[in-house]
Each structure stands twice: as structure tokens, then as C-alpha cells.
Amino acid sequence: MSISKIEAKQLLERLIFESDRPHDWVQDVWGLSPTLGENAAKLVDVFDMLIECCSDEKLDNLVKSLYQEHMDL
């Protein structure tokens, strides 16, 4: 069963940012260091752009692969 781009993005966000939303994570990092916060914001922007430019099939394969690796740990 394949998943939609929206579902893939949500799953990847949970895997990467755990319980935080990406922009909340950026704010937390920014609070520790404005320089690191700026870099964190750039990373989240790139993450969003990558999700948008990837095909549904590639995202589906990536999510399944990452979750399989995560379960094997």
C-alpha cells in the first residue's frame, strides 16, 4: 500500500523532529543560538522543498526504507 505525499511528509517529520513540529524545533534551536537557529530554519526549508520536488513513489519508498531500518535497530 502506498502513501500520499502529505502522509510521507508527516511520517518523515515525526521521524526527524520526534514530537515537535519543524518550526517549533527551529524556534527551540534559535533560542539556544541564533546562528544555529538560522541554519535550522534553512534545513527545514530545504526539507520542505525536497518533499515538494520528490515523486510520490520515491517518497513512499524512502519512508518505507527508513521505517524498516528504524524498526531493525
C-alpha positions in Angstrom: 0.0 0.0 0.0 1.5 3.3 -1.0 1.2 6.5 1.0 0.4 10.1 -0.2 2.9 12.9 -0.2 1.2 14.5 2.8 1.4 11.3 4.8 5.0 10.8 3.8 5.9 14.3 4.9 4.1 13.8 8.3 5.9 10.5 8.9 9.3 11.9 8.0 8.6 14.9 10.3 7.8 12.5 13.2 10.9 10.5 12.5 13.2 13.6 12.3 11.7 16.0 14.7 10.0 13.5 17.0 7.2 15.2 18.9 8.0 18.8 17.8 6.7 20.4 14.7 9.6 21.5 12.4 9.1 25.2 13.0 8.8 24.7 16.8 12.1 22.8 16.6 13.6 25.8 14.7 12.4 28.2 17.5 14.0 25.9 20.1 17.3 25.8 18.3 17.1 29.6 17.7 16.7 30.1 21.5 20.0 28.2 22.1 21.9 30.0 19.4 20.7 32.5 16.7 23.4 31.3 14.3 22.3 27.6 14.7 18.7 28.7 14.6 19.3 30.3 11.2 20.9 27.1 9.9 18.0 25.0 11.4 15.5 27.3 9.5 17.4 26.7 6.3 17.3 22.9 6.9 13.6 22.9 7.4 13.1 25.0 4.2 15.2 22.5 2.2 13.3 19.6 3.8 10.0 21.2 2.6 11.5 21.8 -0.9 12.7 18.2 -1.2 9.3 16.9 -0.2 7.7 19.0 -2.9 10.1 18.0 -5.7 10.1 14.2 -4.9 7.6 12.0 -6.6 5.0 10.2 -4.5 6.7 6.9 -5.4 10.2 8.0 -4.3 8.8 9.4 -1.0 6.8 6.2 -0.4 10.0 4.1 -0.9 12.1 6.4 1.3 9.6 6.3 4.1 9.2 2.5 4.0 13.0 2.1 3.8 13.6 4.5 6.8 10.9 2.9 8.9 12.2 -0.6 8.2 15.7 0.5 9.2 14.3 2.2 12.3 12.5 -1.0 13.3 15.6 -3.1 12.8 17.5 -1.1 15.4 
